[in-house]
Amino acid sequence: MSYNEITEQQRQLGNVGRAMMDAAYSEKNDELSNKLAATGRKLTEFGTIYGPKLEDFTQEELELANEYMVYAG
């Protein structure tokens, strides 16, 4: 694997993040929509050089991401 390639785990987290951002678009509850979009963005950037680390996620964000892992397939 070269320096620029992503791992399978990063690919899966990116898929979950994109599913969350897609769900944020149609979510009627503004607060939940914002949480979905923000957490989704963090997941798509996870594992990058300047991206978020595991400790940057709150427990609420981790639980929300866990719920959306089913939708990402």
N, C-alpha and C positions, 0 to 999 in steps of 0.2 A: 504494500500500500504506500502510495506517495504522500507527501506532506499535504497536498491539496485535496485529497480524497476524504470523503466522510465515511464514518463507520455505519454499519447497519443500524445500530442503536440511535445514532444521530438522525438517520433517515426516518426511522420510526417516530422519533420525537417531533421531527419536522412535519410529518404527516398528521400527527395529533394536533400540533399547533395550527396547521392550516385548517383542519376540521373545526377547531374552536373559533378561529377567525371567521370562517364561513358561517358558523352558527350565530356569531355575534351580529352579523349583518341583518338577520331576520328576527332576532330576539326583541320582543316588545318591551321587556323590562330593561330600562336604560342602565341601571347599576350592574345587572348581570351581563349585559352586552359589553360594557366597559371592562369587566373582569375577564370575560372570555377573550376579548381582543388583546388585552395586555398580557395575559398568561400565554395565549397562543403565540404572540410575538416573541416572548421570552423563550418558549420552547423551540421555535425555529432558529434562534440564535445560540441555543445551548451547545457548548462544545467548541465554539469558535474562539479565536484568540481573545477578543475583547467582549465576548458574550457572557451571559449570566452563568454563575456556578450554582451547584445544588443548594448551597446555603443562602442564595439570593431569593429562593422561592419560599413563600409563606406556606404554612400548613394548609390554609384555605386554597391556595393556588395548586398545591399538589393534589388535594382531594378533587378539585375541579378537573384537573388534567386526567386524573384516574377515571373519572366518569366519562370523559370523552374518548378514552382509548378504544372503547367499543365502536364508536362511529368512524374512527380512522381506518379500521380494518387492517 
